[in-house]
């Protein structure tokens, strides 16, 4: 059961991060299309947001490792 729980933790966090990254990037591109003069600021903000979102799968892997090696 621990292995199944670990797999669900990793799978769920990976799916959530992929969805979140897709939304952030698509909305940033949409904003850049509407206001090209803000592209630099939007790009910087996008990279910060993507970096924060990427913390989710890392936490999922930590939880999975805790479940497996408990």
mmCIF file as Biopython writes it, N, C-alpha, C and O atoms, coordinates in Angstrom:
data_model
#
loop_
_atom_site.group_PDB
_atom_site.id
_atom_site.type_symbol
_atom_site.label_atom_id
_atom_site.label_alt_id
_atom_site.label_comp_id
_atom_site.label_asym_id
_atom_site.label_entity_id
_atom_site.label_seq_id
_atom_site.pdbx_PDB_ins_code
_atom_site.Cartn_x
_atom_site.Cartn_y
_atom_site.Cartn_z
_atom_site.occupancy
_atom_site.B_iso_or_equiv
_atom_site.auth_seq_id
_atom_site.auth_asym_id
_atom_site.pdbx_PDB_model_num
ATOM 1   N N  . UNK A ? 1  ? 0.809  -1.199 0.000   1.0 0.0 1  A 1 
ATOM 2   C CA . UNK A ? 1  ? 0.000  0.000  0.000   1.0 0.0 1  A 1 
ATOM 3   C C  . UNK A ? 1  ? 0.854  1.266  0.000   1.0 0.0 1  A 1 
ATOM 4   O O  . UNK A ? 1  ? 0.460  2.287  -0.565  1.0 0.0 1  A 1 
ATOM 5   N N  . UNK A ? 2  ? 2.017  1.196  0.632   1.0 0.0 2  A 1 
ATOM 6   C CA . UNK A ? 2  ? 2.883  2.370  0.658   1.0 0.0 2  A 1 
ATOM 7   C C  . UNK A ? 2  ? 3.352  2.745  -0.739  1.0 0.0 2  A 1 
ATOM 8   O O  . UNK A ? 2  ? 3.481  3.927  -1.058  1.0 0.0 2  A 1 
ATOM 9   N N  . UNK A ? 3  ? 3.608  1.736  -1.577  1.0 0.0 3  A 1 
ATOM 10  C CA . UNK A ? 3  ? 4.073  2.016  -2.936  1.0 0.0 3  A 1 
ATOM 11  C C  . UNK A ? 3  ? 2.968  2.648  -3.777  1.0 0.0 3  A 1 
ATOM 12  O O  . UNK A ? 3  ? 3.232  3.528  -4.596  1.0 0.0 3  A 1 
ATOM 13  N N  . UNK A ? 4  ? 1.748  2.204  -3.577  1.0 0.0 4  A 1 
ATOM 14  C CA . UNK A ? 4  ? 0.625  2.795  -4.304  1.0 0.0 4  A 1 
ATOM 15  C C  . UNK A ? 4  ? 0.417  4.239  -3.860  1.0 0.0 4  A 1 
ATOM 16  O O  . UNK A ? 4  ? 0.173  5.117  -4.688  1.0 0.0 4  A 1 
ATOM 17  N N  . UNK A ? 5  ? 0.512  4.484  -2.564  1.0 0.0 5  A 1 
ATOM 18  C CA . UNK A ? 5  ? 0.360  5.848  -2.059  1.0 0.0 5  A 1 
ATOM 19  C C  . UNK A ? 5  ? 1.479  6.756  -2.583  1.0 0.0 5  A 1 
ATOM 20  O O  . UNK A ? 5  ? 1.236  7.916  -2.916  1.0 0.0 5  A 1 
ATOM 21  N N  . UNK A ? 6  ? 2.693  6.228  -2.655  1.0 0.0 6  A 1 
ATOM 22  C CA . UNK A ? 6  ? 3.809  7.008  -3.183  1.0 0.0 6  A 1 
ATOM 23  C C  . UNK A ? 6  ? 3.593  7.324  -4.665  1.0 0.0 6  A 1 
ATOM 24  O O  . UNK A ? 6  ? 3.861  8.441  -5.109  1.0 0.0 6  A 1 
ATOM 25  N N  . UNK A ? 7  ? 3.111  6.348  -5.422  1.0 0.0 7  A 1 
ATOM 26  C CA . UNK A ? 7  ? 2.847  6.577  -6.843  1.0 0.0 7  A 1 
ATOM 27  C C  . UNK A ? 7  ? 1.755  7.619  -7.042  1.0 0.0 7  A 1 
ATOM 28  O O  . UNK A ? 7  ? 1.858  8.467  -7.928  1.0 0.0 7  A 1 
ATOM 29  N N  . UNK A ? 8  ? 0.721  7.561  -6.230  1.0 0.0 8  A 1 
ATOM 30  C CA . UNK A ? 8  ? -0.358 8.548  -6.332  1.0 0.0 8  A 1 
ATOM 31  C C  . UNK A ? 8  ? 0.154  9.941  -5.969  1.0 0.0 8  A 1 
ATOM 32  O O  . UNK A ? 8  ? -0.239 10.924 -6.597  1.0 0.0 8  A 1 
ATOM 33  N N  . UNK A ? 9  ? 1.014  10.038 -4.978  1.0 0.0 9  A 1 
ATOM 34  C CA . UNK A ? 9  ? 1.566  11.342 -4.584  1.0 0.0 9  A 1 
ATOM 35  C C  . UNK A ? 9  ? 2.396  11.949 -5.713  1.0 0.0 9  A 1 
ATOM 36  O O  . UNK A ? 9  ? 2.271  13.137 -6.011  1.0 0.0 9  A 1 
ATOM 37  N N  . UNK A ? 10 ? 3.240  11.136 -6.338  1.0 0.0 10 A 1 
ATOM 38  C CA . UNK A ? 10 ? 4.079  11.648 -7.425  1.0 0.0 10 A 1 
ATOM 39  C C  . UNK A ? 10 ? 3.225  11.978 -8.646  1.0 0.0 10 A 1 
ATOM 40  O O  . UNK A ? 10 ? 3.416  13.020 -9.274  1.0 0.0 10 A 1 
ATOM 41  N N  . UNK A ? 11 ? 2.291  11.103 -8.983  1.0 0.0 11 A 1 
ATOM 42  C CA . UNK A ? 11 ? 1.431  11.324 -10.144 1.0 0.0 11 A 1 
ATOM 43  C C  . UNK A ? 11 ? 0.585  12.580 -9.968  1.0 0.0 11 A 1 
ATOM 44  O O  . UNK A ? 11 ? 0.492  13.401 -10.881 1.0 0.0 11 A 1 
ATOM 45  N N  . UNK A ? 12 ? -0.024 12.732 -8.812  1.0 0.0 12 A 1 
ATOM 46  C CA . UNK A ? 12 ? -0.867 13.892 -8.565  1.0 0.0 12 A 1 
ATOM 47  C C  . UNK A ? 12 ? -0.086 15.197 -8.603  1.0 0.0 12 A 1 
ATOM 48  O O  . UNK A ? 12 ? -0.553 16.188 -9.164  1.0 0.0 12 A 1 
ATOM 49  N N  . UNK A ? 13 ? 1.089  15.198 -8.012  1.0 0.0 13 A 1 
ATOM 50  C CA . UNK A ? 13 ? 1.882  16.430 -8.015  1.0 0.0 13 A 1 
ATOM 51  C C  . UNK A ? 13 ? 2.402  16.755 -9.409  1.0 0.0 13 A 1 
ATOM 52  O O  . UNK A ? 13 ? 2.499  17.928 -9.769  1.0 0.0 13 A 1 
ATOM 53  N N  . UNK A ? 14 ? 2.736  15.745 -10.192 1.0 0.0 14 A 1 
ATOM 54  C CA . UNK A ? 14 ? 3.207  15.992 -11.557 1.0 0.0 14 A 1 
ATOM 55  C C  . UNK A ? 14 ? 2.088  16.536 -12.440 1.0 0.0 14 A 1 
ATOM 56  O O  . UNK A ? 14 ? 2.311  17.453 -13.231 1.0 0.0 14 A 1 
ATOM 57  N N  . UNK A ? 15 ? 0.893  15.976 -12.309 1.0 0.0 15 A 1 
ATOM 58  C CA . UNK A ? 15 ? -0.239 16.457 -13.099 1.0 0.0 15 A 1 
ATOM 59  C C  . UNK A ? 15 ? -0.591 17.893 -12.694 1.0 0.0 15 A 1 
ATOM 60  O O  . UNK A ? 15 ? -0.848 18.734 -13.556 1.0 0.0 15 A 1 
ATOM 61  N N  . UNK A ? 16 ? -0.602 18.169 -11.410 1.0 0.0 16 A 1 
ATOM 62  C CA . UNK A ? 16 ? -0.932 19.518 -10.940 1.0 0.0 16 A 1 
ATOM 63  C C  . UNK A ? 16 ? 0.097  20.537 -11.424 1.0 0.0 16 A 1 
ATOM 64  O O  . UNK A ? 16 ? -0.270 21.642 -11.824 1.0 0.0 16 A 1 
ATOM 65  N N  . UNK A ? 17 ? 1.365  20.182 -11.393 1.0 0.0 17 A 1 
ATOM 66  C CA . UNK A ? 17 ? 2.402  21.107 -11.856 1.0 0.0 17 A 1 
ATOM 67  C C  . UNK A ? 17 ? 2.316  21.332 -13.361 1.0 0.0 17 A 1 
ATOM 68  O O  . UNK A ? 17 ? 2.499  22.454 -13.834 1.0 0.0 17 A 1 
ATOM 69  N N  . UNK A ? 18 ? 2.041  20.279 -14.106 1.0 0.0 18 A 1 
ATOM 70  C CA . UNK A ? 18 ? 1.910  20.431 -15.553 1.0 0.0 18 A 1 
ATOM 71  C C  . UNK A ? 18 ? 0.732  21.339 -15.900 1.0 0.0 18 A 1 
ATOM 72  O O  . UNK A ? 18 ? 0.850  22.200 -16.772 1.0 0.0 18 A 1 
ATOM 73  N N  . UNK A ? 19 ? -0.377 21.157 -15.238 1.0 0.0 19 A 1 
ATOM 74  C CA . UNK A ? 19 ? -1.546 22.005 -15.468 1.0 0.0 19 A 1 
ATOM 75  C C  . UNK A ? 19 ? -1.250 23.455 -15.083 1.0 0.0 19 A 1 
ATOM 76  O O  . UNK A ? 19 ? -1.585 24.378 -15.825 1.0 0.0 19 A 1 
ATOM 77  N N  . UNK A ? 20 ? -0.632 23.650 -13.941 1.0 0.0 20 A 1 
ATOM 78  C CA . UNK A ? 20 ? -0.306 24.999 -13.483 1.0 0.0 20 A 1 
ATOM 79  C C  . UNK A ? 20 ? 0.669  25.702 -14.401 1.0 0.0 20 A 1 
ATOM 80  O O  . UNK A ? 20 ? 0.489  26.879 -14.710 1.0 0.0 20 A 1 
ATOM 81  N N  . UNK A ? 21 ? 1.702  24.998 -14.844 1.0 0.0 21 A 1 
ATOM 82  C CA . UNK A ? 21 ? 2.666  25.594 -15.761 1.0 0.0 21 A 1 
ATOM 83  C C  . UNK A ? 21 ? 2.003  25.958 -17.083 1.0 0.0 21 A 1 
ATOM 84  O O  . UNK A ? 21 ? 2.283  27.015 -17.648 1.0 0.0 21 A 1 
ATOM 85  N N  . UNK A ? 22 ? 1.140  25.100 -17.572 1.0 0.0 22 A 1 
ATOM 86  C CA . UNK A ? 22 ? 0.432  25.384 -18.814 1.0 0.0 22 A 1 
ATOM 87  C C  . UNK A ? 22 ? -0.416 26.636 -18.711 1.0 0.0 22 A 1 
ATOM 88  O O  . UNK A ? 22 ? -0.434 27.462 -19.625 1.0 0.0 22 A 1 
ATOM 89  N N  . UNK A ? 23 ? -1.121 26.775 -17.590 1.0 0.0 23 A 1 
ATOM 90  C CA . UNK A ? 23 ? -1.965 27.962 -17.397 1.0 0.0 23 A 1 
ATOM 91  C C  . UNK A ? 23 ? -1.118 29.237 -17.286 1.0 0.0 23 A 1 
ATOM 92  O O  . UNK A ? 23 ? -1.451 30.259 -17.885 1.0 0.0 23 A 1 
ATOM 93  N N  . UNK A ? 24 ? -0.038 29.175 -16.529 1.0 0.0 24 A 1 
ATOM 94  C CA . UNK A ? 24 ? 0.813  30.359 -16.351 1.0 0.0 24 A 1 
ATOM 95  C C  . UNK A ? 24 ? 1.423  30.784 -17.680 1.0 0.0 24 A 1 
ATOM 96  O O  . UNK A ? 24 ? 1.407  31.966 -18.023 1.0 0.0 24 A 1 
ATOM 97  N N  . UNK A ? 25 ? 1.957  29.834 -18.422 1.0 0.0 25 A 1 
ATOM 98  C CA . UNK A ? 25 ? 2.614  30.169 -19.677 1.0 0.0 25 A 1 
ATOM 99  C C  . UNK A ? 25 ? 1.599  30.661 -20.708 1.0 0.0 25 A 1 
ATOM 100 O O  . UNK A ? 25 ? 1.876  31.621 -21.427 1.0 0.0 25 A 1 
ATOM 101 N N  . UNK A ? 26 ? 0.433  30.025 -20.794 1.0 0.0 26 A 1 
ATOM 102 C CA . UNK A ? 26 ? -0.553 30.459 -21.777 1.0 0.0 26 A 1 
ATOM 103 C C  . UNK A ? 26 ? -1.071 31.862 -21.461 1.0 0.0 26 A 1 
ATOM 104 O O  . UNK A ? 26 ? -1.253 32.671 -22.371 1.0 0.0 26 A 1 
ATOM 105 N N  . UNK A ? 27 ? -1.306 32.155 -20.202 1.0 0.0 27 A 1 
ATOM 106 C CA . UNK A ? 27 ? -1.784 33.490 -19.837 1.0 0.0 27 A 1 
ATOM 107 C C  . UNK A ? 27 ? -0.690 34.543 -20.035 1.0 0.0 27 A 1 
ATOM 108 O O  . UNK A ? 27 ? -0.989 35.686 -20.381 1.0 0.0 27 A 1 
ATOM 109 N N  . UNK A ? 28 ? 0.562  34.170 -19.819 1.0 0.0 28 A 1 
ATOM 110 C CA . UNK A ? 28 ? 1.655  35.112 -20.061 1.0 0.0 28 A 1 
ATOM 111 C C  . UNK A ? 28 ? 1.770  35.426 -21.546 1.0 0.0 28 A 1 
ATOM 112 O O  . UNK A ? 28 ? 1.940  36.585 -21.926 1.0 0.0 28 A 1 
ATOM 113 N N  . UNK A ? 29 ? 1.679  34.404 -22.385 1.0 0.0 29 A 1 
ATOM 114 C CA . UNK A ? 29 ? 1.730  34.643 -23.825 1.0 0.0 29 A 1 
ATOM 115 C C  . UNK A ? 29 ? 0.547  35.491 -24.290 1.0 0.0 29 A 1 
ATOM 116 O O  . UNK A ? 29 ? 0.696  36.357 -25.153 1.0 0.0 29 A 1 
ATOM 117 N N  . UNK A ? 30 ? -0.604 35.241 -23.722 1.0 0.0 30 A 1 
ATOM 118 C CA . UNK A ? 30 ? -1.781 36.051 -24.050 1.0 0.0 30 A 1 
ATOM 119 C C  . UNK A ? 30 ? -1.562 37.505 -23.643 1.0 0.0 30 A 1 
ATOM 120 O O  . UNK A ? 30 ? -1.921 38.419 -24.386 1.0 0.0 30 A 1 
ATOM 121 N N  . UNK A ? 31 ? -0.982 37.719 -22.481 1.0 0.0 31 A 1 
ATOM 122 C CA . UNK A ? 31 ? -0.715 39.082 -22.014 1.0 0.0 31 A 1 
ATOM 123 C C  . UNK A ? 31 ? 0.342  39.770 -22.872 1.0 0.0 31 A 1 
ATOM 124 O O  . UNK A ? 31 ? 0.236  40.964 -23.152 1.0 0.0 31 A 1 
ATOM 125 N N  . UNK A ? 32 ? 1.364  39.016 -23.291 1.0 0.0 32 A 1 
ATOM 126 C CA . UNK A ? 32 ? 2.394  39.582 -24.161 1.0 0.0 32 A 1 
ATOM 127 C C  . UNK A ? 32 ? 1.818  39.980 -25.521 1.0 0.0 32 A 1 
ATOM 128 O O  . UNK A ? 32 ? 2.260  40.957 -26.126 1.0 0.0 32 A 1 
ATOM 129 N N  . UNK A ? 33 ? 0.838  39.225 -25.991 1.0 0.0 33 A 1 
ATOM 130 C CA . UNK A ? 33 ? 0.204  39.560 -27.255 1.0 0.0 33 A 1 
ATOM 131 C C  . UNK A ? 33 ? -0.603 40.845 -27.128 1.0 0.0 33 A 1 
ATOM 132 O O  . UNK A ? 33 ? -0.633 41.660 -28.050 1.0 0.0 33 A 1 
ATOM 133 N N  . UNK A ? 34 ? -1.251 41.021 -25.998 1.0 0.0 34 A 1 
ATOM 134 C CA . UNK A ? 34 ? -2.078 42.214 -25.798 1.0 0.0 34 A 1 
ATOM 135 C C  . UNK A ? 34 ? -1.244 43.460 -25.515 1.0 0.0 34 A 1 
ATOM 136 O O  . UNK A ? 34 ? -1.588 44.556 -25.958 1.0 0.0 34 A 1 
ATOM 137 N N  . UNK A ? 35 ? -0.144 43.292 -24.774 1.0 0.0 35 A 1 
ATOM 138 C CA . UNK A ? 35 ? 0.711  44.435 -24.435 1.0 0.0 35 A 1 
ATOM 139 C C  . UNK A ? 35 ? 2.178  44.070 -24.674 1.0 0.0 35 A 1 
ATOM 140 O O  . UNK A ? 35 ? 2.873  43.677 -23.738 1.0 0.0 35 A 1 
ATOM 141 N N  . UNK A ? 36 ? 2.649  44.192 -25.901 1.0 0.0 36 A 1 
ATOM 142 C CA . UNK A ? 36 ? 4.035  43.803 -26.210 1.0 0.0 36 A 1 
ATOM 143 C C  . UNK A ? 36 ? 5.089  44.605 -25.454 1.0 0.0 36 A 1 
ATOM 144 O O  . UNK A ? 36 ? 6.193  44.110 -25.222 1.0 0.0 36 A 1 
ATOM 145 N N  . UNK A ? 37 ? 4.764  45.834 -25.069 1.0 0.0 37 A 1 
ATOM 146 C CA . UNK A ? 37 ? 5.755  46.653 -24.354 1.0 0.0 37 A 1 
ATOM 147 C C  . UNK A ? 37 ? 6.030  46.130 -22.945 1.0 0.0 37 A 1 
ATOM 148 O O  . UNK A ? 37 ? 7.041  46.499 -22.347 1.0 0.0 37 A 1 
ATOM 149 N N  . UNK A ? 38 ? 5.169  45.292 -22.408 1.0 0.0 38 A 1 
ATOM 150 C CA . UNK A ? 38 ? 5.349  44.719 -21.072 1.0 0.0 38 A 1 
ATOM 151 C C  . UNK A ? 38 ? 5.994  43.338 -21.113 1.0 0.0 38 A 1 
ATOM 152 O O  . UNK A ? 38 ? 6.057  42.658 -20.089 1.0 0.0 38 A 1 
ATOM 153 N N  . UNK A ? 39 ? 6.469  42.918 -22.269 1.0 0.0 39 A 1 
ATOM 154 C CA . UNK A ? 39 ? 6.957  41.542 -22.433 1.0 0.0 39 A 1 
ATOM 155 C C  . UNK A ? 39 ? 8.079  41.195 -21.460 1.0 0.0 39 A 1 
ATOM 156 O O  . UNK A ? 39 ? 8.094  40.096 -20.906 1.0 0.0 39 A 1 
ATOM 157 N N  . UNK A ? 40 ? 9.004  42.101 -21.247 1.0 0.0 40 A 1 
ATOM 158 C CA . UNK A ? 40 ? 10.121 41.816 -20.343 1.0 0.0 40 A 1 
ATOM 159 C C  . UNK A ? 40 ? 9.678  41.576 -18.911 1.0 0.0 40 A 1 
ATOM 160 O O  . UNK A ? 40 ? 10.126 40.628 -18.265 1.0 0.0 40 A 1 
ATOM 161 N N  . UNK A ? 41 ? 8.803  42.430 -18.419 1.0 0.0 41 A 1 
ATOM 162 C CA . UNK A ? 41 ? 8.306  42.272 -17.051 1.0 0.0 41 A 1 
ATOM 163 C C  . UNK A ? 41 ? 7.444  41.025 -16.918 1.0 0.0 41 A 1 
ATOM 164 O O  . UNK A ? 41 ? 7.519  40.315 -15.915 1.0 0.0 41 A 1 
ATOM 165 N N  . UNK A ? 42 ? 6.627  40.760 -17.929 1.0 0.0 42 A 1 
ATOM 166 C CA . UNK A ? 42 ? 5.773  39.571 -17.878 1.0 0.0 42 A 1 
ATOM 167 C C  . UNK A ? 42 ? 6.606  38.295 -17.902 1.0 0.0 42 A 1 
ATOM 168 O O  . UNK A ? 42 ? 6.291  37.327 -17.209 1.0 0.0 42 A 1 
ATOM 169 N N  . UNK A ? 43 ? 7.672  38.297 -18.705 1.0 0.0 43 A 1 
ATOM 170 C CA . UNK A ? 43 ? 8.531  37.114 -18.790 1.0 0.0 43 A 1 
ATOM 171 C C  . UNK A ? 43 ? 9.205  36.840 -17.447 1.0 0.0 43 A 1 
ATOM 172 O O  . UNK A ? 43 ? 9.284  35.693 -17.007 1.0 0.0 43 A 1 
ATOM 173 N N  . UNK A ? 44 ? 9.685  37.890 -16.807 1.0 0.0 44 A 1 
ATOM 174 C CA . UNK A ? 44 ? 10.334 37.718 -15.502 1.0 0.0 44 A 1 
ATOM 175 C C  . UNK A ? 44 ? 9.350  37.179 -14.473 1.0 0.0 44 A 1 
ATOM 176 O O  . UNK A ? 44 ? 9.679  36.282 -13.696 1.0 0.0 44 A 1 
ATOM 177 N N  . UNK A ? 45 ? 8.150  37.728 -14.475 1.0 0.0 45 A 1 
ATOM 178 C CA . UNK A ? 45 ? 7.124  37.255 -13.543 1.0 0.0 45 A 1 
ATOM 179 C C  . UNK A ? 45 ? 6.733  35.811 -13.842 1.0 0.0 45 A 1 
ATOM 180 O O  . UNK A ? 45 ? 6.480  35.029 -12.926 1.0 0.0 45 A 1 
ATOM 181 N N  . UNK A ? 46 ? 6.686  35.460 -15.133 1.0 0.0 46 A 1 
ATOM 182 C CA . UNK A ? 46 ? 6.345  34.094 -15.513 1.0 0.0 46 A 1 
ATOM 183 C C  . UNK A ? 46 ? 7.391  33.104 -14.978 1.0 0.0 46 A 1 
ATOM 184 O O  . UNK A ? 46 ? 7.046  32.044 -14.456 1.0 0.0 46 A 1 
ATOM 185 N N  . UNK A ? 47 ? 8.679  33.467 -15.118 1.0 0.0 47 A 1 
ATOM 186 C CA . UNK A ? 47 ? 9.723  32.558 -14.639 1.0 0.0 47 A 1 
ATOM 187 C C  . UNK A ? 47 ? 9.654  32.371 -13.121 1.0 0.0 47 A 1 
ATOM 188 O O  . UNK A ? 47 ? 9.909  31.275 -12.623 1.0 0.0 47 A 1 
ATOM 189 N N  . UNK A ? 48 ? 9.321  33.405 -12.401 1.0 0.0 48 A 1 
ATOM 190 C CA . UNK A ? 48 ? 9.161  33.283 -10.948 1.0 0.0 48 A 1 
ATOM 191 C C  . UNK A ? 48 ? 7.988  32.356 -10.627 1.0 0.0 48 A 1 
ATOM 192 O O  . UNK A ? 48 ? 8.093  31.490 -9.759  1.0 0.0 48 A 1 
ATOM 193 N N  . UNK A ? 49 ? 6.870  32.547 -11.334 1.0 0.0 49 A 1 
ATOM 194 C CA . UNK A ? 49 ? 5.698  31.705 -11.101 1.0 0.0 49 A 1 
ATOM 195 C C  . UNK A ? 49 ? 5.950  30.249 -11.446 1.0 0.0 49 A 1 
ATOM 196 O O  . UNK A ? 49 ? 5.529  29.352 -10.715 1.0 0.0 49 A 1 
ATOM 197 N N  . UNK A ? 50 ? 6.635  30.009 -12.557 1.0 0.0 50 A 1 
ATOM 198 C CA . UNK A ? 50 ? 6.940  28.627 -12.948 1.0 0.0 50 A 1 
ATOM 199 C C  . UNK A ? 50 ? 7.882  27.988 -11.929 1.0 0.0 50 A 1 
ATOM 200 O O  . UNK A ? 50 ? 7.748  26.806 -11.611 1.0 0.0 50 A 1 
ATOM 201 N N  . UNK A ? 51 ? 8.823  28.758 -11.424 1.0 0.0 51 A 1 
ATOM 202 C CA . UNK A ? 51 ? 9.732  28.218 -10.406 1.0 0.0 51 A 1 
ATOM 203 C C  . UNK A ? 51 ? 9.006  27.827 -9.132  1.0 0.0 51 A 1 
ATOM 204 O O  . UNK A ? 51 ? 9.317  26.808 -8.515  1.0 0.0 51 A 1 
ATOM 205 N N  . UNK A ? 52 ? 8.045  28.635 -8.747  1.0 0.0 52 A 1 
ATOM 206 C CA . UNK A ? 52 ? 7.264  28.305 -7.545  1.0 0.0 52 A 1 
ATOM 207 C C  . UNK A ? 52 ? 6.398  27.074 -7.790  1.0 0.0 52 A 1 
ATOM 208 O O  . UNK A ? 52 ? 6.259  26.220 -6.914  1.0 0.0 52 A 1 
ATOM 209 N N  . UNK A ? 53 ? 5.819  26.988 -8.979  1.0 0.0 53 A 1 
ATOM 210 C CA . UNK A ? 53 ? 4.979  25.833 -9.304  1.0 0.0 53 A 1 
ATOM 211 C C  . UNK A ? 53 ? 5.807  24.551 -9.338  1.0 0.0 53 A 1 
ATOM 212 O O  . UNK A ? 53 ? 5.311  23.486 -8.970  1.0 0.0 53 A 1 
ATOM 213 N N  . UNK A ? 54 ? 7.059  24.643 -9.774  1.0 0.0 54 A 1 
ATOM 214 C CA . UNK A ? 54 ? 7.908  23.454 -9.839  1.0 0.0 54 A 1 
ATOM 215 C C  . UNK A ? 54 ? 8.264  22.911 -8.457  1.0 0.0 54 A 1 
ATOM 216 O O  . UNK A ? 54 ? 8.792  21.804 -8.353  1.0 0.0 54 A 1 
ATOM 217 N N  . UNK A ? 55 ? 7.990  23.657 -7.412  1.0 0.0 55 A 1 
ATOM 218 C CA . UNK A ? 55 ? 8.223  23.142 -6.053  1.0 0.0 55 A 1 
ATOM 219 C C  . UNK A ? 55 ? 7.222  22.046 -5.706  1.0 0.0 55 A 1 
ATOM 220 O O  . UNK A ? 55 ? 7.494  21.211 -4.844  1.0 0.0 55 A 1 
ATOM 221 N N  . UNK A ? 56 ? 6.069  22.042 -6.367  1.0 0.0 56 A 1 
ATOM 222 C CA . UNK A ? 56 ? 5.028  21.049 -6.065  1.0 0.0 56 A 1 
ATOM 223 C C  . UNK A ? 56 ? 5.499  19.616 -6.350  1.0 0.0 56 A 1 
ATOM 224 O O  . UNK A ? 56 ? 5.346  18.760 -5.478  1.0 0.0 56 A 1 
ATOM 225 N N  . UNK A ? 57 ? 6.068  19.313 -7.536  1.0 0.0 57 A 1 
ATOM 226 C CA . UNK A ? 57 ? 6.534  17.930 -7.746  1.0 0.0 57 A 1 
ATOM 227 C C  . UNK A ? 57 ? 7.695  17.541 -6.837  1.0 0.0 57 A 1 
ATOM 228 O O  . UNK A ? 57 ? 7.839  16.375 -6.470  1.0 0.0 57 A 1 
ATOM 229 N N  . UNK A ? 58 ? 8.515  18.513 -6.480  1.0 0.0 58 A 1 
ATOM 230 C CA . UNK A ? 58 ? 9.619  18.204 -5.562  1.0 0.0 58 A 1 
ATOM 231 C C  . UNK A ? 58 ? 9.054  17.776 -4.207  1.0 0.0 58 A 1 
ATOM 232 O O  . UNK A ? 58 ? 9.538  16.820 -3.601  1.0 0.0 58 A 1 
ATOM 233 N N  . UNK A ? 59 ? 8.035  18.482 -3.739  1.0 0.0 59 A 1 
ATOM 234 C CA . UNK A ? 59 ? 7.393  18.084 -2.484  1.0 0.0 59 A 1 
ATOM 235 C C  . UNK A ? 59 ? 6.701  16.731 -2.625  1.0 0.0 59 A 1 
ATOM 236 O O  . UNK A ? 59 ? 6.693  15.938 -1.684  1.0 0.0 59 A 1 
ATOM 237 N N  . UNK A ? 60 ? 6.121  16.462 -3.794  1.0 0.0 60 A 1 
ATOM 238 C CA . UNK A ? 60 ? 5.504  15.160 -4.042  1.0 0.0 60 A 1 
ATOM 239 C C  . UNK A ? 60 ? 6.512  14.029 -3.957  1.0 0.0 60 A 1 
ATOM 240 O O  . UNK A ? 60 ? 6.216  12.967 -3.409  1.0 0.0 60 A 1 
ATOM 241 N N  . UNK A ? 61 ? 7.704  14.254 -4.498  1.0 0.0 61 A 1 
ATOM 242 C CA . UNK A ? 61 ? 8.752  13.228 -4.438  1.0 0.0 61 A 1 
ATOM 243 C C  . UNK A ? 61 ? 9.224  13.032 -3.001  1.0 0.0 61 A 1 
ATOM 244 O O  . UNK A ? 61 ? 9.482  11.903 -2.583  1.0 0.0 61 A 1 
ATOM 245 N N  . UNK A ? 62 ? 9.337  14.108 -2.250  1.0 0.0 62 A 1 
ATOM 246 C CA . UNK A ? 62 ? 9.737  13.990 -0.839  1.0 0.0 62 A 1 
ATOM 247 C C  . UNK A ? 62 ? 8.704  13.182 -0.069  1.0 0.0 62 A 1 
ATOM 248 O O  . UNK A ? 62 ? 9.058  12.312 0.726   1.0 0.0 62 A 1 
ATOM 249 N N  . UNK A ? 63 ? 7.435  13.466 -0.301  1.0 0.0 63 A 1 
ATOM 250 C CA . UNK A ? 63 ? 6.369  12.712 0.380   1.0 0.0 63 A 1 
ATOM 251 C C  . UNK A ? 63 ? 6.415  11.242 -0.033  1.0 0.0 63 A 1 
ATOM 252 O O  . UNK A ? 63 ? 6.248  10.356 0.805   1.0 0.0 63 A 1 
ATOM 253 N N  . UNK A ? 64 ? 6.639  10.983 -1.319  1.0 0.0 64 A 1 
ATOM 254 C CA . UNK A ? 64 ? 6.724  9.602  -1.791  1.0 0.0 64 A 1 
ATOM 255 C C  . UNK A ? 64 ? 7.896  8.865  -1.139  1.0 0.0 64 A 1 
ATOM 256 O O  . UNK A ? 64 ? 7.762  7.709  -0.737  1.0 0.0 64 A 1 
ATOM 257 N N  . UNK A ? 65 ? 9.029  9.530  -1.037  1.0 0.0 65 A 1 
ATOM 258 C CA . UNK A ? 65 ? 10.175 8.898  -0.388  1.0 0.0 65 A 1 
ATOM 259 C C  . UNK A ? 65 ? 9.909  8.634  1.088   1.0 0.0 65 A 1 
ATOM 260 O O  . UNK A ? 65 ? 10.330 7.609  1.624   1.0 0.0 65 A 1 
ATOM 261 N N  . UNK A ? 66 ? 9.218  9.546  1.738   1.0 0.0 66 A 1 
ATOM 262 C CA . UNK A ? 66 ? 8.878  9.320  3.144   1.0 0.0 66 A 1 
ATOM 263 C C  . UNK A ? 66 ? 7.928  8.124  3.284   1.0 0.0 66 A 1 
ATOM 264 O O  . UNK A ? 66 ? 8.038  7.355  4.240   1.0 0.0 66 A 1 
ATOM 265 N N  . UNK A ? 67 ? 7.004  7.967  2.343   1.0 0.0 67 A 1 
ATOM 266 C CA . UNK A ? 67 ? 6.074  6.835  2.399   1.0 0.0 67 A 1 
ATOM 267 C C  . UNK A ? 67 ? 6.775  5.509  2.128   1.0 0.0 67 A 1 
ATOM 268 O O  . UNK A ? 67 ? 6.476  4.505  2.774   1.0 0.0 67 A 1 
ATOM 269 N N  . UNK A ? 68 ? 7.698  5.503  1.186   1.0 0.0 68 A 1 
ATOM 270 C CA . UNK A ? 68 ? 8.380  4.263  0.816   1.0 0.0 68 A 1 
ATOM 271 C C  . UNK A ? 68 ? 9.352  3.810  1.902   1.0 0.0 68 A 1 
ATOM 272 O O  . UNK A ? 68 ? 9.392  2.630  2.249   1.0 0.0 68 A 1 
ATOM 273 N N  . UNK A ? 69 ? 10.130 4.740  2.435   1.0 0.0 69 A 1 
ATOM 274 C CA . UNK A ? 69 ? 11.185 4.369  3.392   1.0 0.0 69 A 1 
ATOM 275 C C  . UNK A ? 69 ? 10.779 4.597  4.840   1.0 0.0 69 A 1 
ATOM 276 O O  . UNK A ? 69 ? 11.636 4.842  5.690   1.0 0.0 69 A 1 
ATOM 277 N N  . UNK A ? 70 ? 9.521  4.523  5.125   1.0 0.0 70 A 1 
ATOM 278 C CA . UNK A ? 70 ? 9.008  4.742  6.463   1.0 0.0 70 A 1 
ATOM 279 C C  . UNK A ? 70 ? 9.276  3.569  7.368   1.0 0.0 70 A 1 
ATOM 280 O O  . UNK A ? 70 ? 8.903  3.597  8.540   1.0 0.0 70 A 1 
#
